[in-house]
Amino acid sequence: MQAYVYKSQRKQDTYVYLAKRDDFDAIPASLGATLAPYTFVLEVALTPERRLAQVDAALVRANLAERGFHLQLPPQPLAPVKIARIDGRDD
């Protein structure tokens, strides 16, 4: 399955995968209004062996087959780590 990846120009680190190139009608209008305009980034073959850096390729394939698009949001920030002070104080 081919996928066409676009970067949102409004939302940082947000990507839309489309089943058909430039088929922005597959994206619900309310969602598209918050993400558009888009910049084409990549065409990729999503084979069962394919791995993606930040999302499960099987989930992307399923969403493309069912909806015609997949939305990849930025990763959630990590919770801050509390490090004990050497002097034992709780600042």
N, C-alpha and C positions, 0 to 999 in steps of 0.2 A: 504494500500500500504506500503510495506517495503522500507526503504531507508538505504543505507550504507554510512556512513560519514567518510571521510578521511581528514586528515590535511596535507596541503602542507608543505614540509620541507624547501622550498625556500622562501615562502611568509608568513610572520608572520600574524597570525589570519585569514588565508584564508582556507576555507573548501570547499570540493567537495562532493556533495551528488550524489550517483549513484543508479539507479533503480535495477541494478544487481551487486552483490558483485564482486569486482575486475574487472569490465568491463570498463577498462580504454580506450578501443577503442571508447567508446561513447563520449569521450572528444576530441575536435578538436586537431590535432597534434600541431599546433602553441601554443595553450593554454597549453596543457599538457607539452610542452617543458619548459615553464616558471614556472610551478608549481611542477612538479615531482622532486624528489620522494615523495611518500605519505606514511602516517602512518594511519592505520585503527584506528578509534576512537570509533565508535558507530554503532549499528544496531538499528533502531527505526521504529515503526509502525506509519505511518502518516495517522491517521484517521481524519475525518472532525473535531472532537472535540480537536485534538491535538494542543497544542500551542508550539511554539519554541521561544527561548529567543531573537534572533536577526533577525529573518526573518519570513515572513508570510508563514505558513505551506501550505496554499492553493496555493501560488505561487510555492513553492517547488514541490508539487504534480503535478501541471500543467507542469512545466519544465521537471520533470522526465518522465511524460507520453509522452510529445512531443519530447524531445531531448535525454532522457536517463540519463541526468545529470542536476545538479543545482550548480552554483558557488556562494558561500557566501564570500563576500569581507569583510575586516575589517570595522567597523563603521567609519564614517567621524569624524574627530576631531571637537570638539566644538569651536566656535569662542571665542576668548578671551573676557572677560567681563571687561569693563573699570569701575573702582570704583573711585568715587570722593574722593579726599584727604580731610582730616579734616581741613587742613590749607587753602584750597581753591586754591592752586597752580595747574597748569596744567602740571606736569612732565610726 
